[in-house]
Amino acid sequence: MRVADLNWMQLEAYLQRDDRIVLPLGSTEQHAYLSLATDSILAERIALEAAEPLGVPVLPALPYGLTPYFAAFPGSPSVRPETYLSFVGELLESLRGQGFKRFLLLNGHGGNAPVEALTGDTVVVHDWWKAPKTFAVVKAIDPDASHASWTENFPWTRLPGVVLPAGKKPPTPRVSEDPMAVRAALGDGSFGGYWERSDEELMRVWRTGVEETREVLADLG
């Protein structure tokens, strides 16, 4: 259930029966032809669909993360790792003070990897897109799939009127931390793979991601 759709009294009533909560972690950064909010959109939606049958509340996605290497692409703000870890850590401490005890940090952005430092007995970090079952489905369809490719091209991350290139972009890994060098190497921003695949294939990835996330949430703590 979406925290944005609850009032504090309803959430307090929930705490009488459960102490789990989900915090989706996203980013606002270039995704080639897709929405700049792709990581946040996907993290929050995966979290909501996974948590709904379990009745676990989902906080609004944290829309900013660690993406300094994309600084040359407009609309890709970043913070320092220590700032990010401190902020997420303080959010968890604040929620603990309100009665929440078990946390799923549903991460939708690879650059947020340092948040793994917050993992503990009651805090689980789940990178939904590269969890074993979901990643296996992706790689079976397109071994070269990567950032800003078809794997993030869902109906809810597409932009009206934007036409994607046909075919497949050769793998173009990020080989530098310098933002201008990254932009020069990547061009449109994709790391490689098909720009589009069928919605049937996309939904196979999505359903696996939701189910795998739900399993993690069910086992939390």
C-alpha positions, 0 to 999 in steps of 0.5 A: 500500500502506498504511504501517500494514500494513507494518513498517519492514523492508518499507518499507526494502526498498521504498526499494531500488526506489522513493522515492515516498510519499503523505501524505494531508492531511485535516481534522476539521470539520463536514460537516453530516450526514456524518462529521466525519472526511470529508476525512481518510477521502476523502483516505486512501481516494483515495490508497490506491486510486490508489497500490495498482497502482503499489505506492507506500506511503501514510501515515496521513492527517493528520487535522487542518488549517486550519478556523478559520471552523468553530470554532463547530461542535463537533468542528472543531479547527484550528491556525494556518497557520504551525503547519500548514506547519511541521508538514507541512514537518518531516514531509517533511524527516524522510522525506527523511532516511529515503530518500524523495525524491518526495512526493504531498501528497493534499489532501482539505480546501480550507482546507489551501490554504496547503500549496501553499507546499511545492510544488517539484520533488519535492513535488506537492500534489493537491486530488483533488476539484477536479482538472480531470477530477474537477471536470468530472464533479461540475459536469456533475451539479450545478453548485451542489455544494459543501462537505458536499453529495452530492459528499462523501456516499459510503458510507464518510462516511455515518453510521448512522441519520442521515437527510439532507434531501430535495432541494437546498440553495440555494448558501450561500457562506461570507461571513465569517471569524467562526465564529458568523456562519458558523454562523448563515449556513450552518445545517446546515453545507452550502454548497449543492447536493443532499444526495444523488445516486445511488451510480452518479453518486457512483462516477463521481466517485470513479473519475475522482478515483482515476484522475486521482490515479493519473496525478499519482502516476505522473508524480511527479518 
